[in-house]
Amino acid sequence: MPKADINKAGWEQSEFPILCETCLGPNPFIRMSKQEFGRSCGTCARPFTVFRWNPGSGARYKTTVICQTCAKVKNVCQTCLLDLEYGLPTQVRDTALAIQNEAPTSDINREYYAQNMENKMEDGNQSLMQVGTRATSAGKEMLKQLARTNPYYKRNRPHICSFFVKGECNRGDECPFRHEKPVENALSHQNIQDRYHGNNDPVARKILANHSEAQGLKPPEDENVTSLFLSSLPASATELSIRTDVINSLPQIPSSQLRSVVHVAKSRCAFINFKDRDSAERAAEAWANGLDMDSERVHVKWGRSKGPSKSATPTAGPSAVPAPA
């Protein structure tokens, strides 16, 4: 039904937010405030209905930061932007399921994209993430191992008191904020766009890195190693099929970052060579539980270091050559 004001035709109205169990809190009876068109969405910039509530005793007030259309497109919570099914960042889920991020990040196209996605949704409660994903058995197994099934209410704690950090807070125990010293690291620099689109999310990179190390894919100390070794390949595998499967399983890595694929048919193995170390590490994180090719599980290991080359051995310089008599 079109709205009376044509300028508000793309604005969103809703009766209840899309939230995860952690953000909703342990109390089944909560008081929630509602404000129509209270703010613009953090991803598509369209005005939407904002909800605000207190999850429980000792927690801070929480509010929705993205609209329901954007939440349904990615199947995430409107507040924490974590996946509703697995409780993981979108970058972890998309890496495991080999999902290509099609949402535009520029200000020009993101509102137009959100309106198109809203029109494509047949059911108001259905997420577009449930349609046509290329999930493999290795990716599903990876998500099962990383999934957070129990709510983590510690995430609802109040923020750190900025006056306490400067040594100027005189409210003592009555201060509603936490009196702790902040820890300065990569996890303290997060933003909505990176969390939603799954690009350079420090929390996701830490989860993926820890999981790959637990699976025996710890990056070697030699930074020059940019190759991964695939073993137990299918008998029907060719260099072209291996390259195709590798590119399809790594949608977050541009295909131009793949330097070469060396296939050894007799040994049923292959070397995947990347142009830089970062692409190799992201591929190892995505293949922590193996790579599926022709319904067979392929084992993945890091390539070995070549060691110091013979040309690097010190030789006598021009000054060491004896002068002619």
Buried (B, 14 or more C-beta within 10 A) or exposed (E): EEEEEEEBEBBBEBEEBBBBBBBBBBEEEEEEEBEEBBBBBBBBEBBBBBBBBBBEEEBBEBBBBBBBBBBBBBBBBBBBBBBBBBBBBBBBBBBBBBBEBEBBEEEEEBBEBBBEBBEEBEEEEEBBBEEEBEEBEBBEBBBEEBBBEEBEBEBBEBEBBEEBEEEEBEEEEEBEBEBEEEEEEEEEEBEEBBBBBBBBBBBBBBBBBEBBBEBEBEBEEBEEBBBBBBEEBBEEBBEEBBBEBBBEBBBBBEEEBBBEBEBEEEEBBBBBBBBEBEBBBBBBBBBBBBBBBEEBBBBBBBBEEEEEEEEEEEEEEEEEEEEEE
